Amino acid sequence: MTDHYDAIVLGAGAAGLKTAWQAGLRGKRIRVLERSNKAGRKILMSGGGRCNFTNLYVTHENFVCSNPHFVKSALNRYTAWDFIGKVIEHGVPYHERKHGELFCDNKAKDILNILLDECTNVGVEISTKCDIQSVSAVKDNIYKVSTNQGELTANAIVVATGGLSIPSMGTTPFGYEVAEQFGMQVLPLRASLVPYTFDGALKEMFARLAGNAIDTDIQFGNTTFNEALLFTHRGLSGPVVLQISNYWIPGQPITVNLLPNESVMDLLINAKHETPKALIRTIINKHLPKNVVLELEALWWEPLKDKPLADCSNVQLNTIAENINSWEIVPAGTEGYKTAEVTLGGVHTDGLSSKTMESKTQPGLYFVGEVVDVTGHLGGFNFQWAWSSGYACGESL
Ligand SMILES: Cc1cc2nc3c(=O)[nH]c(=O)nc-3n(C[C@H](O)[C@H](O)[C@H](O)COP(=O)(O)OP(=O)(O)OC[C@H]3O[C@@H](n4cnc5c(N)ncnc54)[C@H](O)[C@@H]3O)c2cc1C
């Protein structure tokens, strides 16, 4: 019976390690199987190497999920402060950046070490370079896992294989396949928290502006984010773009407000009265970088570029103002999984218990972390989901 476990966790990422640690604390015999050569590789590369490990202001509204209430129970049972408590206990220095985002002062490895130390302390066994060939339910409440390192059995299987982003890290769709094998629904998958690409003239314009960052609002449907937008050689990036990509429907326009704190119409009309000889460019230059304004001028008011404001009609100024305050553009696509931080979609939450993460139809089969149809906003929310869903699962194994 040496190769029989209370639970086998597939994937030694954030959610798998948190699950194993939590179940180990309760005296469970846990084995974690990891395909790559080391645990927690995405943690190491996260947050630019400093791991944005949680956020001070986590609510269910920071998550995209086909059932917006699904995340509530797990988030309430294991909060950001529970994880912060562990970070403090382990003496890991951290700091807050904007919007409550918490990052390590030193390196992301500090967070991985917390997870690995806690797993070691409670006797969790972790196997790396482990290729899982199959998972099957052999008899009531017993699962068999066949791997390149032999066969193992367990009372429960926890699928924590993550999403598809950054394929160079050896990501696999295995978790989704296990769900389907056991008759569970997997919602369509898409790269998210990802930059946009553009074609044609817009692509060329954005490439000329590559490296410039401006504060903008971007709206899609009823959702708006206000953060920095970054022009790139392929299109648009920056936090505001990544955030809206969680909501965007391919083929549809997004609305960009290039001057979210100003009514451009008011600016231009006031200037027309106060400085009638001024050019439109001169007024907008006060609020946006000059090279950005030159590109906008070529796009929207080339025929008026040398005319004083006094010679521009209010209708013309209004059209320019509307363009700057609500510019509708249709991205050609996204940079895809190669640069995406997360995968939208995944195992349908209707098939899972929100209290335990166990399948409602297949007892003993659990799904945690990113493989589930739960995607957080940028800002530490995805790791918080890994910790909270891992805790919920680990408590019920
Ligand atoms: C560049 C980048 C930066 C990010 N920065 C942040 C950040 O700062 N803050 C934040 O909250 N989120 C961040 N994220 C998102 C975050 O990393 C993920 O949401 C989180 O890692 C998901 O945890 P997980 O355990 O579900 O999946 P993962 O951490 O991806 O772990 C899954 C594990 O399963 C293993 N695996 C896959 N298939 C198999 C298989 N068939 N057999 C065995 N093992 C398998 C993988 O090798 C991996 O180790 C970032 C993502 C990226 C790509």
The ligand as a Tripos MOL2 file, in Angstrom:
@<TRIPOS>MOLECULE
LIG
   53    58     1     0     0
SMALL
NO_CHARGES

@<TRIPOS>ATOM
      1 C1          4.0660   35.8860  -16.9120 C.3       1 LIG1
      2 C2          3.0060   35.7060  -15.8760 C.ar      1 LIG1
      3 C3          2.9740   36.5290  -14.7740 C.ar      1 LIG1
      4 C4          1.9490   36.3860  -13.8330 C.ar      1 LIG1
      5 N1          1.9460   37.2010  -12.7480 N.ar      1 LIG1
      6 C5          0.9570   37.0790  -11.8340 C.ar      1 LIG1
      7 C6          0.9680   37.8680  -10.6520 C.ar      1 LIG1
      8 O1          1.9180   38.6280  -10.3860 O.2       1 LIG1
      9 N2         -0.0890   37.7500   -9.8040 N.ar      1 LIG1
     10 C7         -1.1160   36.8780  -10.0270 C.ar      1 LIG1
     11 O2         -2.0440   36.8080   -9.2130 O.2       1 LIG1
     12 N3         -1.1240   36.0670  -11.1100 N.ar      1 LIG1
     13 C8         -0.0960   36.1420  -12.0040 C.ar      1 LIG1
     14 N4         -0.0880   35.3180  -13.0770 N.ar      1 LIG1
     15 C9         -1.1340   34.2830  -13.1890 C.3       1 LIG1
     16 C10        -0.7600   33.1230  -12.2360 C.3       1 LIG1
     17 O3          0.5750   32.7270  -12.4880 O.3       1 LIG1
     18 C11        -1.6910   31.9370  -12.4410 C.3       1 LIG1
     19 O4         -3.0270   32.3550  -12.3930 O.3       1 LIG1
     20 C12        -1.4420   30.8810  -11.3740 C.3       1 LIG1
     21 O5         -0.1080   30.4210  -11.4820 O.3       1 LIG1
     22 C13        -2.4140   29.7190  -11.5240 C.3       1 LIG1
     23 O6         -2.0680   28.7370  -10.5760 O.3       1 LIG1
     24 P1         -2.3600   27.2070  -10.8950 P.3       1 LIG1
     25 O7         -1.7110   26.4520   -9.7810 O.co2     1 LIG1
     26 O8         -3.7770   26.9940  -11.1840 O.co2     1 LIG1
     27 O9         -1.5690   26.9280  -12.2510 O.3       1 LIG1
     28 P2          0.0010   26.9470  -12.5110 P.3       1 LIG1
     29 O10         0.6870   27.8380  -11.5490 O.co2     1 LIG1
     30 O11         0.1530   27.1870  -13.9500 O.co2     1 LIG1
     31 O12         0.4420   25.4690  -12.1590 O.3       1 LIG1
     32 C14         0.0500   24.3520  -12.9130 C.3       1 LIG1
     33 C15         1.1350   23.3130  -12.7840 C.3       1 LIG1
     34 O13         0.6750   22.1090  -13.3900 O.3       1 LIG1
     35 C16         1.7240   21.5650  -14.1480 C.3       1 LIG1
     36 N5          1.1410   20.7150  -15.1890 N.ar      1 LIG1
     37 C17         0.4860   21.0830  -16.3010 C.ar      1 LIG1
     38 N6          0.0950   20.0090  -16.9980 N.ar      1 LIG1
     39 C18         0.5060   18.9300  -16.2880 C.ar      1 LIG1
     40 C19         0.4040   17.5280  -16.5020 C.ar      1 LIG1
     41 N7         -0.1920   17.0190  -17.5700 N.pl3     1 LIG1
     42 N8          0.9410   16.7160  -15.5630 N.ar      1 LIG1
     43 C20         1.5720   17.2250  -14.4520 C.ar      1 LIG1
     44 N9          1.7220   18.5190  -14.2270 N.ar      1 LIG1
     45 C21         1.1680   19.3730  -15.1250 C.ar      1 LIG1
     46 C22         2.4520   22.7780  -14.6850 C.3       1 LIG1
     47 O14         3.7800   22.4490  -15.0870 O.3       1 LIG1
     48 C23         2.4040   23.7170  -13.5070 C.3       1 LIG1
     49 O15         3.5050   23.5480  -12.6360 O.3       1 LIG1
     50 C24         0.9430   35.4050  -14.0130 C.ar      1 LIG1
     51 C25         1.0020   34.5640  -15.1150 C.ar      1 LIG1
     52 C26         2.0230   34.6870  -16.0350 C.ar      1 LIG1
     53 C27         2.0670   33.7480  -17.2070 C.3       1 LIG1
@<TRIPOS>BOND
     1     1     2 1
     2     2     3 ar
     3     2    52 ar
     4     3     4 ar
     5     4     5 ar
     6     4    50 ar
     7     5     6 ar
     8     6     7 ar
     9     6    13 1
    10     7     8 2
    11     7     9 ar
    12     9    10 ar
    13    10    11 2
    14    10    12 ar
    15    12    13 ar
    16    13    14 ar
    17    14    15 1
    18    14    50 ar
    19    15    16 1
    20    16    17 1
    21    16    18 1
    22    18    19 1
    23    18    20 1
    24    20    21 1
    25    20    22 1
    26    22    23 1
    27    23    24 1
    28    24    25 2
    29    24    26 1
    30    24    27 1
    31    27    28 1
    32    28    29 2
    33    28    30 1
    34    28    31 1
    35    31    32 1
    36    32    33 1
    37    33    34 1
    38    33    48 1
    39    34    35 1
    40    35    36 1
    41    35    46 1
    42    36    37 ar
    43    36    45 ar
    44    37    38 ar
    45    38    39 ar
    46    39    40 ar
    47    39    45 ar
    48    40    41 1
    49    40    42 ar
    50    42    43 ar
    51    43    44 ar
    52    44    45 ar
    53    46    47 1
    54    46    48 1
    55    48    49 1
    56    50    51 ar
    57    51    52 ar
    58    52    53 1
@<TRIPOS>SUBSTRUCTURE
     1 LIG1         1 GROUP 0 **** ****
